[in-house]
Amino acid sequence: MKKIEKSPELQSYIKPLLEYVKDGSLPKNKVDSFMESYMYVSKQSDKSDNDCKNLYLYYNKIVEKFCDECYQKFALLSNELILEEFINFSEKFKILVHFLNQLFSYLDLYYVKNTYKSYLTKFAFNTFKKHFINPSQRKVYEELNKLISIDRKGNNEKRRIIKSILESIKTSDITEPQLVKQNLEFFWVSKDGAIPSNINEDVWFYNYYIIETIKFAQNKANDEIHRMSAFEYSVSQLKYFNEEEERMNYINPMYHPEIKLKNYTALVSEIIDELIKKDSGVEYMLKNKQLNELSKFYKLINYLGNASSEVEFCKSKFSEVFKVYIKGRGNEIIKNEEDKRNPRILIPKLISLYKEMNDLIFNCFQGDHHFQEDVAKALKLFMQKEFYSKQLSNYLDFCMRIKLKGASDEKVMDEFNDIISLLKILNDKLAFFEDANKKLSDRLIKDNTLSKEREKIFISKLTQETGVTSTAKMTGMMEDLDENKKIEEQYKTYLIDSGSNGINFRAKVVHQGTWMIEQKQLKTFTLPKFLEFNVNSFTNFYNKRYKEKRKLIWCYNLSKVEIQYLFLPNKNISISTLPQLLILLNLEKSKEDLSIAQLSQLIGTNIDLVIHNIKALIYNPTFNPKSEPDKGLIIGDFDTNKKEFKENDKIKINLKFNIKSFKFNTMPLPIKKTKEQCEAEEKLEGIIYKKYKDNIIQSNITRIMKSRIGQETTHVWLINEAAKQIDLFKAQPAELKNNIEILIEKNIIKRINSNCYEYIA
């Protein structure tokens, strides 16, 4: 060892290098001395392993001595100078190790590789930690945290020092260090590229750093929560979080999540109740539509991301206020009873609220699905009754008959999307489909839909959202219409062969189970012979077309006819009902006035239906806007003021009837029902609807039990599974329990004990 230490070749480089590192004086003849020293080390390494060992120990001795001398000087420094000198000594150490590693590089190539000793850099690095960093750390970190505290308060004059010290701390955690040169500077990096993770908790400053971070954050929260608005507080903390992240770039990455969490806990989650409930809090922001403020507030509470339980807790607090706000907005819409009863007013307001809340979530809450669910839940709170499902169906009917007339395709699609969006959050979708099926059936039969193609488009979109089963009846109706086009063409061909009476007769054939036709529409009338001919002709054609037995039930009361009035100067044409045609035909045949009772008997139907059609022949506003009793197609001796008819009132055709329009309408207007009639109908519909729901529940329970033959099925499991599988409405536990009892009475399932069932049918 002595021989090596006193070697002139080695000393000619080592001594000037140490002087250069200590005081900055440049070594003379640096290149020549380095080459001579390098050649000497190489020759010594070639001689024997013992010489290599001595060189290895000498390398460590140089580094150790340098570190000891640095610390002795460092220990005498005042607090004001220690941070600058800590950085200075760290930089000098890099220079020393860099040149020594080049000089002794042969040891890494041969000796270290074959003896499994630590590489020169790692050896030097551990020595520096042991002899300089560890003894000086407490003093350094106390001063460092003072600067960090000052920096956190906004004075960043010493940020360069903070970054350099934090970088050194992170570097000291590297287990496999490697010195690399970047932009004329040397940096310690992990040899394998791994994140530093070898933290000595007893000596490093991270615990101290985190404790100081918590103290600062708590003091900051206590100070600012009382003197700032919720928005100002959000801005302040977001700024602080950004600065903290910048500081964290220079410390061990494995501690980033913990430091973030501690800051978030102190500044957000521990004071979230107080922050939300401030006068300037969430409720105030929502009511005043302060979108920028809400966006900042959401960004603050979502700082850690959705995976954090702390964030979930804060969002739940936010969510409570948000749902109350939405419910309040909804209650404002439905508090007006008249507006609530009018779907043309109610549904657009609900759609507008829903879209407004979704826009708010998209613009301010980054489309957070938690808040999207909150909107649906809040709206469901006051839209859980089937009343709202029926009102949505009524609005759809209004759109298809009136509102979308002349609308662009884009506007139509927007309207369809809005209706479907609102439908998706209804609790009782079954009520919507039942009512929508009835209204679609009515529109298609009466030909008062604006566009059958748009009806198909809506059904297609609805099927995509809710499934094929939900829209099976609607789809069936449209298929029947397409099939009727083929039937109509084939019937025309049939008439050419079988003969026609000159009347343009068309019939729609619909499936009874698909179309929602009321029983009262199936009334029969006493038809004149020319119409009987057409009915029999079509029946014969249809029976020949379908060899299998299909029974045709004629719905005369839903028929439309075109009547030409030859006694009028312009031979005008009216669009009328079949009962109106029969009334006019019988009046034409009679040589005297006929009473309503007589007409009822001749037509073969009840008096109420005759009166309803007579009113339209007299008072239809398309030709009698002033409701004058002598301006109708028929006139009589009835009470003209009250527009009330008695069965003995007599009527006749008005031969003086005059109208400018060539074609006019005599279709009866819908009968206005009294409040009592509406309530009675709603009650009856409620009973029918409940039976329908019970059938669905029973069929689902039966299917579930049938699939579990041989397995134990508990009451709780069956209730939960049935509720899960019924998606068109929310089946309540009481409903499910009652239907289980019904199935037991029907001997479909059997109760094994107080808690278990089995399928027996």
C-alpha positions in Angstrom: 0.0 0.0 0.0 2.8 2.4 0.9 4.5 1.8 -2.4 1.3 2.6 -4.3 0.5 5.8 -2.2 4.1 7.1 -2.7 4.2 6.4 -6.3 5.3 9.5 -8.2 3.2 8.7 -11.2 0.0 8.5 -9.1 0.8 11.4 -6.8 1.5 13.6 -9.9 -2.2 13.4 -10.6 -3.9 12.8 -7.3 -2.4 15.7 -5.4 -3.2 18.4 -8.0 -6.7 16.9 -8.4 -7.4 17.2 -4.6 -6.1 20.8 -4.6 -8.3 21.6 -7.6 -11.4 20.2 -5.9 -10.7 21.9 -2.5 -9.7 25.4 -3.6 -10.3 25.5 -7.4 -6.7 25.9 -8.5 -6.2 24.1 -11.9 -3.6 21.3 -11.9 -0.6 21.8 -14.2 0.2 19.5 -17.0 -3.1 17.8 -16.4 -3.2 15.6 -19.5 0.4 14.3 -19.2 0.0 13.6 -15.5 -3.3 11.8 -16.0 -1.9 9.5 -18.8 1.2 8.7 -16.7 -1.0 7.9 -13.6 -3.5 5.9 -15.7 -0.7 3.8 -17.2 0.8 3.2 -13.8 -2.6 2.0 -12.4 -3.1 -0.3 -15.4 0.4 -1.8 -14.9 -0.2 -2.4 -11.2 -3.6 -4.0 -12.0 -1.9 -6.3 -14.4 0.7 -7.5 -11.9 -1.5 -9.2 -9.2 -4.9 -9.3 -7.5 -3.2 -8.0 -4.4 -2.0 -4.8 -6.2 -5.6 -4.4 -7.5 -6.9 -4.7 -3.9 -4.4 -2.1 -2.7 -5.5 0.3 -5.5 -9.2 -0.3 -4.7 -8.5 0.5 -1.0 -6.4 3.5 -2.0 -9.3 4.8 -4.1 -11.7 4.5 -1.1 -9.1 6.1 1.2 -8.9 9.2 -1.1 -12.7 9.5 -1.2 -13.1 8.9 2.5 -10.4 11.5 3.4 -12.0 14.0 1.1 -15.4 13.5 2.7 -14.0 13.8 6.2 -12.3 17.0 5.4 -15.4 18.4 3.8 -17.5 17.6 6.9 -14.9 19.1 9.3 -15.2 22.4 7.4 -18.9 22.1 7.1 -19.4 21.5 10.8 -17.8 24.9 11.6 -20.2 26.9 9.3 -23.0 29.2 10.5 -26.6 28.3 9.7 -26.7 31.0 7.0 -24.0 29.3 5.0 -24.6 25.6 5.4 -27.1 25.2 2.5 -24.9 26.9 -0.1 -21.8 25.0 1.1 -23.7 21.7 1.2 -24.4 22.2 -2.5 -20.8 23.3 -3.1 -19.3 20.2 -1.4 -21.7 17.9 -3.3 -20.5 19.4 -6.6 -16.9 19.0 -5.7 -17.5 15.4 -4.8 -18.9 14.8 -8.2 -15.7 16.3 -9.8 -13.4 14.2 -7.7 -15.3 11.0 -8.4 -15.5 11.7 -12.1 -11.8 12.0 -12.5 -10.9 9.2 -10.1 -13.2 6.9 -11.9 -11.4 7.6 -15.2 -8.1 7.0 -13.5 -9.1 3.8 -11.8 -11.5 2.6 -14.5 -9.4 -0.6 -15.1 -10.5 -1.8 -11.6 -14.2 -1.7 -12.6 -13.3 -3.7 -15.8 -11.2 -6.4 -14.2 -11.0 -6.4 -10.4 -14.5 -5.5 -9.3 -16.1 -7.7 -12.0 -14.2 -10.8 -10.8 -14.4 -10.2 -7.0 -18.0 -9.1 -6.9 -17.1 -6.0 -4.9 -19.0 -2.7 -5.3 -18.3 -0.6 -8.3 -16.1 2.4 -7.8 -19.0 4.9 -8.1 -21.2 3.0 -5.6 -18.2 2.7 -3.3 -17.6 6.4 -3.5 -21.2 7.3 -3.2 -21.8 5.2 -0.1 -18.7 6.8 1.5 -20.0 10.3 0.8 -23.3 9.4 2.4 -21.7 7.9 5.4 -19.0 10.5 6.0 -20.7 13.7 4.9 -24.4 13.6 4.1 -25.6 11.5 7.1 -23.7 13.5 9.8 -24.8 16.9 8.3 -28.4 16.0 7.4 -30.3 17.2 10.5 -28.7 20.6 10.4 -29.3 20.9 6.6 -32.9 19.8 6.7 -33.9 22.2 9.5 -32.6 25.1 7.4 -34.0 23.6 4.3 -37.5 23.4 5.7 -37.3 27.0 6.8 -36.7 28.0 3.2 -39.5 25.7 2.0 -41.9 27.3 4.5 -40.9 30.8 3.2 -41.2 29.6 -0.4 -44.7 28.2 0.3 -45.7 31.6 1.6 -44.8 33.2 -1.8 -41.2 34.3 -1.4 -39.3 32.2 -3.9 -36.0 34.0 -3.9 -34.2 30.9 -2.6 -36.0 28.4 -4.8 -32.7 27.6 -6.6 -31.1 26.5 -3.3 -34.2 24.4 -2.4 -34.2 22.6 -5.7 -30.5 21.9 -5.5 -30.8 20.5 -2.0 -33.9 18.4 -2.8 -32.1 17.0 -5.8 -29.2 16.0 -3.6 -31.5 14.3 -1.2 -33.2 12.4 -4.0 -29.8 11.4 -5.4 -28.7 10.0 -2.0 -31.5 7.4 -2.2 -30.0 5.8 -5.3 -28.8 2.3 -4.7 -26.9 1.8 -8.0 -25.5 5.2 -8.8 -24.0 6.2 -12.1 -22.3 9.5 -12.9 -23.4 10.9 -16.3 -22.5 14.1 -18.1 -25.3 16.4 -19.4 -24.7 19.9 -20.8 -21.2 20.2 -19.2 -22.6 19.1 -15.8 -22.4 15.8 -14.0 -25.5 14.1 -12.5 -26.0 11.0 -10.4 -28.6 8.7 -12.0 -29.8 5.2 -11.2 -27.7 2.7 -13.1 -30.7 0.5 -14.0 -33.1 3.5 -14.4 -35.2 2.4 -11.4 -36.9 4.9 -9.1 -34.9 5.5 -5.9 -36.4 3.4 -3.2 -33.7 2.7 -0.6 -34.8 5.1 2.1 -33.2 5.0 5.5 -36.1 6.2 7.7 -33.9 6.8 10.7 -31.7 9.3 8.9 -33.5 10.8 6.0 -35.6 13.9 6.2 -38.9 12.6 4.6 -40.7 12.1 7.9 -39.6 15.5 9.0 -40.6 17.0 5.6 -44.0 15.4 5.8 -44.6 16.6 9.4 -43.7 20.1 8.4 -45.9 19.9 5.3 -48.9 18.8 7.4 -48.4 21.7 9.9 -48.1 24.2 7.1 -51.2 22.9 5.3 -53.3 22.9 8.5 -52.3 26.4 9.4 -53.0 27.5 5.8 -56.4 25.9 5.9 -57.4 27.4 9.2 -56.3 30.9 8.1 -57.8 30.9 4.6 -61.1 29.1 5.2 -62.4 32.0 7.3 -61.2 35.0 5.3 -61.7 33.7 1.8 -64.7 32.8 -0.4 -65.0 29.2 -1.5 -63.8 30.2 -5.0 -60.8 32.2 -3.6 -59.9 29.3 -1.3 -60.0 26.9 -4.3 -57.7 29.1 -6.4 -55.3 29.5 -3.5 -55.1 25.7 -2.8 -54.7 24.8 -6.5 -51.8 27.3 -6.8 -50.3 25.7 -3.7 -50.7 22.2 -5.0 -49.0 23.2 -8.3 -46.0 24.6 -6.4 -45.8 21.5 -4.2 -45.7 19.3 -7.3 -42.8 21.4 -8.6 -41.0 20.9 -5.3 -41.8 17.2 -5.4 -40.0 16.8 -8.7 -36.8 17.0 -6.8 -37.5 14.4 -4.1 -37.9 10.7 -4.1 -40.9 9.8 -6.3 -42.1 7.0 -4.0 -43.1 9.8 -1.5 -45.1 11.8 -3.9 -48.5 10.1 -3.2 -48.1 10.4 0.6 -47.2 14.1 0.4 -50.1 14.8 -2.0 -52.5 12.9 0.3 -51.4 14.8 3.4 -51.8 18.1 1.7 -55.2 17.2 0.3 -56.4 15.9 3.7 -55.4 19.1 5.6 -56.5 21.5 2.9 -59.6 19.8 1.5 -61.1 16.7 3.1 -60.8 17.9 6.8 -62.6 21.1 6.1 -64.9 20.0 3.2 -68.2 20.5 5.2 -67.3 24.0 6.2 -66.1 24.8 2.7 -69.2 23.5 1.0 -71.6 25.2 3.4 -70.0 28.6 3.2 -72.3 31.4 2.0 -70.2 31.5 -1.1 -70.1 27.7 -1.3 -71.5 25.1 -3.8 -75.2 26.0 -3.3 -74.4 29.7 -4.0 -72.3 28.8 -7.1 -75.1 26.6 -8.5 -77.9 29.0 -7.9 -75.9 31.9 -9.5 -74.6 29.7 -12.4 -70.9 30.5 -11.6 -69.4 28.0 -14.0 -65.8 29.1 -13.6 -66.1 29.0 -9.8 -67.7 25.5 -9.9 -65.0 24.3 -12.3 -62.2 25.4 -9.9 -64.0 23.9 -6.9 -64.4 20.6 -8.7 -60.7 20.6 -9.8 -59.7 21.2 -6.2 -61.8 18.2 -4.7 -60.7 16.0 -7.7 -57.0 16.8 -7.2 -56.0 13.2 -6.3 -58.1 11.6 -8.9 -61.1 9.2 -8.7 -59.1 6.3 -7.2 -58.7 8.0 -3.8 -61.1 7.4 -0.9 -60.5 10.9 0.3 -61.7 12.3 -3.1 -64.7 10.0 -3.0 -65.6 11.3 0.5 -65.4 14.9 -0.7 -67.4 14.2 -3.8 -70.1 12.6 -1.7 -70.4 15.8 0.3 -70.5 17.8 -2.9 -73.0 15.4 -4.4 -75.4 15.8 -1.5 -75.7 19.6 -2.2 -75.9 19.0 -5.9 -78.8 16.5 -5.7 -80.7 18.8 -3.3 -80.2 21.6 -5.9 -81.5 19.5 -8.8 -84.5 18.3 -6.8 -85.3 21.9 -5.9 -85.1 22.9 -9.5 -87.4 20.0 -10.4 -89.9 21.0 -7.7 -90.0 24.5 -9.1 -91.1 23.0 -12.5 -93.9 20.8 -11.1 -95.3 23.2 -8.4 -97.6 24.8 -11.0 -100.4 22.2 -11.3 -101.6 23.5 -14.7 -98.2 23.3 -16.2 -97.7 19.9 -14.6 -100.8 18.6 -16.4 -99.7 20.0 -19.7 -97.0 17.8 -21.3 -96.2 20.5 -23.9 -95.0 22.7 -21.0 -93.8 20.1 -18.5 -91.6 17.8 -20.6 -89.6 20.6 -22.4 -88.9 22.1 -19.0 -87.7 18.8 -17.6 -85.6 18.1 -20.8 -84.1 21.6 -20.5 -83.2 21.0 -16.8 -81.6 17.6 -17.7 -79.6 19.1 -20.5 -78.5 22.1 -18.4 -77.3 19.8 -15.7 -75.4 17.6 -18.1 -73.8 20.6 -19.8 -72.8 21.8 -16.3 -71.2 18.4 -15.6 -69.4 18.4 -18.9 -68.1 21.9 -18.7 -67.4 22.1 -15.0 -67.0 18.6 -13.7 -65.0 17.0 -16.6 -68.0 14.8 -17.4 -67.6 13.0 -14.1 -70.0 9.9 -14.2 -70.6 10.2 -10.4 -72.4 13.5 -11.0 -74.2 12.2 -14.1 -75.6 9.5 -11.8 -76.6 12.2 -9.3 -78.7 14.0 -11.9 -80.5 10.8 -12.8 -81.1 10.0 -9.1 -82.3 13.5 -8.2 -84.7 13.6 -11.2 -86.0 10.1 -10.3 -86.9 11.4 -6.8 -89.8 13.4 -8.2 -90.3 11.5 -11.5 -90.9 8.1 -9.9 -94.6 8.0 -10.5 -96.0 6.6 -13.7 -97.7 10.0 -14.3 -94.4 11.4 -15.7 -94.0 8.3 -18.0 -97.4 9.0 -19.5 -96.7 12.7 -19.8 -93.5 11.9 -21.8 -95.6 9.6 -24.0 -98.2 12.5 -24.5 -95.3 14.8 -25.5 -94.0 12.3 -28.0 -97.5 12.0 -29.5 -97.6 15.9 -29.7 -94.3 16.0 -31.5 -95.2 13.3 -34.0 -98.6 14.9 -34.8 -97.9 18.7 -34.6 -94.6 20.0 -33.2 -92.2 18.5 -35.7 -94.1 19.7 -38.8 -91.7 21.4 -41.1 -88.7 20.7 -38.8 -85.3 20.0 -40.2 -83.8 16.5 -39.8 -81.3 17.8 -37.3 -84.0 19.3 -35.1 -86.0 16.1 -35.3 -83.0 14.0 -34.2 -82.3 16.4 -31.3 -85.9 16.1 -30.2 -85.8 12.3 -30.4 -82.5 12.2 -28.4 -83.9 14.5 -25.7 -87.0 12.3 -25.3 -84.9 9.1 -25.1 -82.5 10.8 -22.6 -85.4 11.6 -20.3 -86.9 8.2 -20.7 -83.7 6.5 -19.6 -83.9 8.1 -16.1 -87.6 7.3 -15.6 -88.3 4.7 -12.9 -91.3 3.4 -14.7 -90.5 2.9 -18.3 -93.2 0.2 -18.7 -95.9 2.9 -18.3 -94.3 4.9 -21.1 -94.2 2.0 -23.5 -97.7 1.0 -22.8 -99.1 4.5 -23.4 -96.7 5.2 -26.3 -97.9 1.9 -28.0 -101.6 3.1 -27.7 -100.8 6.5 -29.1 -98.7 5.2 -32.0 -101.5 2.7 -32.8 -104.0 5.6 -32.8 -101.8 7.8 -35.0 -101.1 5.2 -37.6 -104.8 4.0 -37.8 -106.1 7.6 -38.1 -103.3 8.7 -40.5 -102.5 11.7 -38.4 -98.8 11.2 -38.0 -96.6 13.8 -39.7 -94.2 11.2 -41.1 -94.2 7.4 -40.9 -90.5 7.4 -41.8 -89.7 9.5 -38.7 -91.8 7.2 -36.7 -89.5 4.4 -37.9 -86.4 6.4 -37.1 -87.6 7.0 -33.5 -88.5 3.4 -33.0 -85.1 2.3 -34.3 -83.3 4.7 -31.9 -85.5 3.6 -29.0 -84.7 -0.1 -29.8 -81.0 0.7 -29.6 -81.3 2.2 -26.2 -83.9 0.0 -24.5 -83.7 -3.3 -26.4 -85.8 -5.3 -28.9 -88.4 -6.6 -26.3 -89.4 -3.1 -25.2 -90.3 -1.9 -28.7 -91.6 -5.2 -30.1 -95.2 -3.9 -30.5 -94.0 -0.6 -32.1 -91.9 -2.5 -34.6 -94.8 -4.9 -35.3 -97.0 -2.0 -36.2 -94.5 -0.6 -38.7 -94.1 -4.1 -40.2 -97.9 -4.4 -40.6 -97.9 -1.1 -42.5 -95.2 -2.3 -44.9 -97.1 -5.6 -45.3 -100.3 -3.6 -46.1 -98.6 -1.9 -49.1 -98.1 -5.4 -50.6 -101.7 -6.4 -49.7 -103.1 -3.3 -51.3 -101.3 -3.9 -54.6 -102.4 -7.6 -54.6 -106.0 -6.6 -53.9 -106.0 -4.3 -56.9 -104.9 -7.2 -59.1 -107.6 -9.3 -57.5 -110.4 -6.8 -58.3 -109.4 -6.8 -62.0 -110.2 -10.5 -62.1 -113.2 -10.6 -59.7 -114.9 -7.3 -60.5 -115.4 -4.0 -58.7 -118.3 -1.8 -57.9 -116.4 1.4 -58.7 -115.6 2.4 -55.1 -112.0 3.0 -54.2 -112.0 0.6 -51.2 -108.8 0.1 -49.1 -108.5 -1.9 -45.9 -105.6 -2.0 -43.3 -105.0 -5.4 -41.8 -103.3 -5.3 -38.4 -102.5 -7.9 -35.8 -104.8 -7.8 -32.8 -102.0 -8.5 -30.3 -99.8 -5.7 -31.6 -102.2 -2.8 -32.2 -103.8 -1.2 -29.2 -107.4 -1.0 -30.4 -110.1 -0.3 -27.7 -113.0 -2.7 -27.5 -115.5 0.1 -28.2 -114.0 0.6 -31.6 -115.1 -2.8 -32.7 -118.8 -1.7 -33.0 -120.8 -3.2 -35.9 -123.1 -1.2 -38.1 -125.9 -2.0 -40.6 -124.0 -1.4 -43.9 -125.5 -0.6 -47.2 -125.2 -3.2 -49.9 -122.5 -1.5 -51.9 -120.3 -1.4 -48.8 -121.1 -5.0 -47.9 -119.9 -6.0 -51.4 -116.5 -4.4 -50.7 -116.2 -6.0 -47.3 -117.1 -9.4 -48.6 -114.8 -8.9 -51.6 -111.8 -8.1 -49.5 -112.6 -10.9 -47.0 -112.6 -13.5 -49.9 -109.3 -12.1 -51.2 -107.6 -12.2 -47.8 -108.8 -15.8 -47.1 -107.4 -16.9 -50.4 -104.1 -15.2 -49.8 -103.7 -16.9 -46.5 -104.6 -20.5 -46.6 -104.3 -20.8 -42.8 -107.3 -19.7 -40.9 -107.1 -16.0 -40.0 -110.2 -14.3 -38.7 -110.9 -10.8 -39.8 -112.6 -8.5 -37.2 -113.7 -5.3 -38.9 -113.3 -2.0 -37.0 -116.0 0.1 -38.7 -115.8 2.9 -36.2 -112.2 3.6 -37.2 -113.0 3.9 -40.9 -112.6 7.1 -42.9 -114.7 7.8 -46.0 -114.6 10.4 -48.8 -118.1 11.6 -49.6 -119.0 13.7 -52.7 -122.1 15.9 -52.4 -123.7 16.0 -55.8 -126.5 18.3 -54.6 -124.0 21.1 -54.0 -123.1 23.5 -56.8 -119.3 22.6 -56.6 -119.9 19.0 -55.8 -117.6 19.3 -52.7 -115.9 16.4 -51.0 -115.7 15.8 -47.3 -113.5 13.6 -45.2 -115.9 11.8 -42.8 -116.4 8.8 -40.6 -118.4 5.7 -41.6 -121.2 6.5 -39.1 -121.5 10.0 -40.6 -121.9 8.4 -44.1 -124.6 6.1 -42.8 -126.4 9.1 -41.2 -126.4 11.1 -44.4 -127.4 8.0 -46.5 -130.4 7.3 -44.3 -131.4 11.0 -44.3 -131.2 11.1 -48.0 -133.4 8.0 -48.4 -136.0 9.3 -46.0 -138.7 11.7 -47.3 -139.2 13.2 -43.9 -137.0 14.3 -41.0 -135.6 11.5 -38.8 -135.1 11.5 -35.1 -131.8 10.6 -33.5 -133.4 7.5 -32.1 -134.6 6.4 -35.5 -131.1 7.0 -37.0 -129.6 4.9 -34.2 -131.9 2.1 -35.0 -131.3 2.3 -38.8 -127.5 2.4 -38.4 -127.5 -0.3 -35.7 -125.5 1.4 -33.0 -126.0 3.4 -29.8 -127.4 6.9 -29.6 -124.3 8.5 -28.0 -122.2 7.6 -31.0 -124.9 9.0 -33.4 -125.0 12.2 -31.4 -121.2 12.6 -31.4 -121.1 12.3 -35.2 -124.1 14.6 -35.7 -122.4 17.4 -33.7 -119.4 17.2 -36.1 -121.7 17.4 -39.1 -123.1 20.6 -37.7 -120.5 22.3 -35.7 -117.1 21.2 -37.1 -115.0 24.4 -37.0 -113.4 23.8 -40.4 -116.7 24.9 -42.1 -118.7 26.4 -39.2 -116.2 28.5 -37.1 -119.0 30.5 -35.4 -120.9 27.4 -34.4 -124.1 28.6 -36.1 -126.8 25.8 -36.1 -128.1 26.5 -39.5 -124.6 26.4 -41.2 -124.0 22.7 -40.9 -124.4 19.8 -43.3 -127.6 18.9 -41.4 -130.1 21.0 -39.5 -132.9 20.2 -37.0 -135.3 21.4 -34.3 -132.8 20.8 -31.4 -131.7 23.3 -28.6 -129.4 25.5 -30.6 -127.9 27.4 -27.6 -126.7 24.5 -25.4 -125.7 22.2 -28.3 -127.4 19.4 -26.5 -129.3 16.7 -28.3 -132.1 14.4 -27.2 -133.1 11.2 -28.9 -136.4 12.7 -30.1 -134.7 15.6 -31.8 -135.3 15.5 -35.6 -132.7 16.3 -38.2 -132.5 16.6 -42.0 -129.9 17.4 -44.7 -129.2 21.1 -45.1 -129.7 21.7 -48.8 -128.5 25.3 -48.5 -125.1 24.2 -47.1 -122.4 26.4 -48.7 -118.6 26.2 -48.3 -115.8 27.8 -50.3 -113.2 25.0 -49.9 -113.7 22.1 -52.3 -112.5 19.6 -49.7 -113.5 19.9 -46.1 -113.4 17.8 -42.9 -116.3 16.6 -40.7 -114.3 14.3 -38.4 -115.6 14.5 -34.8 -113.4 16.3 -32.3 -112.3 14.4 -29.2 -114.9 14.3 -26.5 -113.9 16.5 -23.5 -114.1 14.4 -20.4 -115.2 15.7 -17.0 -112.8 15.6 -14.0 -114.8 12.7 -12.6 -114.6 10.8 -15.9 -110.8 11.3 -16.0 -110.4 10.1 -12.5 -112.5 7.1 -13.1 -110.5 6.2 -16.2 -107.2 6.7 -14.4 -108.4 4.5 -11.6 -109.4 1.8 -14.1 -106.2 2.1 -16.1 -104.3 1.8 -12.8 -106.0 -1.5 -12.0 -105.2 -2.8 -15.5 -101.7 -1.6 -15.3 -101.1 -3.2 -11.9 -102.3 -6.6 -13.2 -99.9 -6.2 -16.2 -97.0 -5.4 -13.8 -97.9 -8.4 -11.7 -97.9 -10.7 -14.7 -94.4 -9.4 -15.6 -93.2 -10.0 -12.0 -94.7 -13.5 -11.9 -93.2 -14.5 -15.2 -89.8 -13.4 -14.1 -90.0 -15.1 -10.7 -91.2 -18.3 -12.5 -88.4 -18.2 -15.0 -85.8 -17.7 -12.2 -87.2 -20.5 -10.1 -87.4 -22.9 -13.2 -83.7 -22.3 -13.9 -82.8 -23.3 -10.3 -84.5 -26.7 -10.1 -82.5 -28.7 -7.5 -80.9 -25.6 -5.9 -81.8 -23.9 -2.7 -83.4 -20.5 -3.3 -83.7 -18.2 -0.4 -86.3 -15.5 -0.1 -83.8 -12.6 0.0 -81.9 -14.0 -3.0 -85.1 -14.4 -5.0 -86.3 -10.9 -4.2 -82.9 -9.3 -5.1 -82.6 -11.3 -8.3 -86.1 -10.6 -9.5 -85.7 -6.9 -8.8 -82.4 -6.9 -10.8 -83.9 -8.6 -13.9 -87.0 -6.4 -14.2 -85.6 -3.3 -15.8 -88.7 -1.6 -17.3 -89.9 -0.6 -13.8 -88.6 -0.6 -10.3 -90.3 -3.6 -8.6 -90.7 -2.9 -4.9 -90.0 -5.6 -2.3 -93.7 -5.6 -1.2 -94.8 -6.2 -4.8 -92.4 -9.1 -5.3 -93.4 -10.7 -2.0 -97.1 -10.5 -2.9 -96.5 -12.1 -6.3 -94.5 -14.9 -4.7 -97.5 -15.6 -2.5 -99.7 -15.7 -5.6 -97.4 -18.2 -7.3 -97.5 -20.3 -4.2 -101.3 -20.3 -4.3 -101.2 -21.3 -8.0 -98.9 -24.2 -7.2 -96.1 -23.0 -9.3 -93.6 -22.7 -6.5 -93.6 -24.2 -3.0 -92.3 -22.8 0.3 -89.9 -25.4 1.8 -89.5 -23.4 5.0 -89.9 -19.9 6.2 -86.9 -18.7 4.1 -86.7 -21.1 1.1 -88.7 -21.9 -2.1 -88.6 -24.5 -4.9 -90.2 -24.8 -8.3 -92.9 -27.5 -8.6 -95.0 -26.7 -11.7 
